[in-house]
């Protein structure tokens, strides 16, 4: 269900400050910078990202390689876990 389709994947974004979850269809190889731009464009305010609430301890993404590693492992227990966007 969450496998890449035509080179695109779905990344869920949880925004605790608004209690919303957004879904973004993005290229499989998207960079942290490009993903941040898309999310900011949709939300209308700046955010930083951390791993899902299931990641212990919670960590913030400041480097592209850490973001890409999280993207590859975002499917757990058959669920597409959301990345967390912090204002």
Kinemage of the C-alpha trace (Angstrom):
@kinemage 1
@onewidth
@group {chain A} dominant
@subgroup {mainchain}
@vectorlist {calphas} color= white
{ca unk a 1} P 0.000 0.000 0.000
{ca unk a 2} L 2.778 2.472 0.848
{ca unk a 3} L 5.274 1.245 -1.745
{ca unk a 4} L 6.618 3.807 -4.229
{ca unk a 5} L 4.396 4.301 -7.280
{ca unk a 6} L 5.898 5.766 -10.426
{ca unk a 7} L 8.861 7.041 -8.408
{ca unk a 8} L 6.703 8.849 -5.856
{ca unk a 9} L 6.021 8.146 -2.184
{ca unk a 10} L 3.582 9.457 0.396
{ca unk a 11} L 5.008 11.166 3.465
{ca unk a 12} L 2.597 12.062 6.242
{ca unk a 13} L 3.317 15.213 8.243
{ca unk a 14} L 1.890 15.679 11.738
{ca unk a 15} L 1.706 19.299 12.914
{ca unk a 16} L 1.162 19.261 16.709
{ca unk a 17} L 0.496 23.010 16.944
{ca unk a 18} L -2.587 22.664 14.712
{ca unk a 19} L -3.318 18.986 15.450
{ca unk a 20} L -3.390 18.248 11.708
{ca unk a 21} L -1.931 15.498 9.558
{ca unk a 22} L -1.060 16.340 5.955
{ca unk a 23} L -0.087 13.887 3.215
{ca unk a 24} L 2.480 14.808 0.582
{ca unk a 25} L 3.135 12.824 -2.609
{ca unk a 26} L 6.777 13.497 -3.365
{ca unk a 27} L 9.607 12.031 -5.450
{ca unk a 28} L 11.228 9.028 -3.804
{ca unk a 29} L 14.599 10.803 -3.688
{ca unk a 30} L 13.409 14.198 -2.376
{ca unk a 31} L 15.903 16.176 -0.303
{ca unk a 32} L 15.214 17.699 3.111
{ca unk a 33} L 15.442 21.201 1.608
{ca unk a 34} L 12.921 20.451 -1.146
{ca unk a 35} L 10.559 18.664 1.232
{ca unk a 36} L 10.719 21.557 3.700
{ca unk a 37} L 9.906 24.009 0.876
{ca unk a 38} L 6.849 21.996 -0.135
{ca unk a 39} L 5.553 21.758 3.413
{ca unk a 40} L 6.161 25.447 4.166
{ca unk a 41} L 4.414 26.351 0.898
{ca unk a 42} L 1.354 24.346 1.914
{ca unk a 43} L 1.233 25.325 5.596
{ca unk a 44} L 2.226 28.968 5.216
{ca unk a 45} L 4.686 29.003 8.129
{ca unk a 46} L 8.216 27.771 8.795
{ca unk a 47} L 8.762 24.367 10.382
{ca unk a 48} L 11.542 22.027 11.402
{ca unk a 49} L 11.144 18.262 11.375
{ca unk a 50} L 11.743 15.455 13.809
{ca unk a 51} L 11.138 11.736 13.634
{ca unk a 52} L 7.769 10.281 14.447
{ca unk a 53} L 6.583 9.981 18.010
{ca unk a 54} L 7.556 6.293 17.825
{ca unk a 55} L 11.226 7.241 17.430
{ca unk a 56} L 13.108 7.206 20.733
{ca unk a 57} L 14.579 9.586 21.592
{ca unk a 58} L 12.892 12.165 19.407
{ca unk a 59} L 15.421 13.811 17.120
{ca unk a 60} L 15.414 16.727 14.697
{ca unk a 61} L 16.523 16.521 11.082
{ca unk a 62} L 19.176 19.062 10.220
{ca unk a 63} L 21.005 16.997 7.600
{ca unk a 64} L 19.733 15.457 4.409
{ca unk a 65} L 21.233 12.003 5.066
{ca unk a 66} L 19.394 11.662 8.378
{ca unk a 67} L 16.132 12.724 6.721
{ca unk a 68} L 16.592 10.224 3.879
{ca unk a 69} L 17.348 7.470 6.368
{ca unk a 70} L 14.117 8.235 8.209
{ca unk a 71} L 12.155 8.278 4.933
{ca unk a 72} L 13.433 4.800 4.068
{ca unk a 73} L 12.342 3.480 7.475
{ca unk a 74} L 9.048 5.348 7.826
{ca unk a 75} L 6.937 2.244 7.124
{ca unk a 76} L 6.715 0.264 10.359
{ca unk a 77} L 4.269 -2.452 11.343
{ca unk a 78} L 2.544 -1.888 7.988
{ca unk a 79} L 1.877 1.761 8.845
{ca unk a 80} L 3.213 4.891 7.185
{ca unk a 81} L 4.376 6.823 10.245
{ca unk a 82} L 4.228 10.624 10.070
{ca unk a 83} L 7.180 12.926 10.345
{ca unk a 84} L 6.574 15.651 12.968
{ca unk a 85} L 6.649 19.323 11.913
{ca unk a 86} L 7.495 21.799 14.677
{ca unk a 87} L 6.814 25.534 14.454
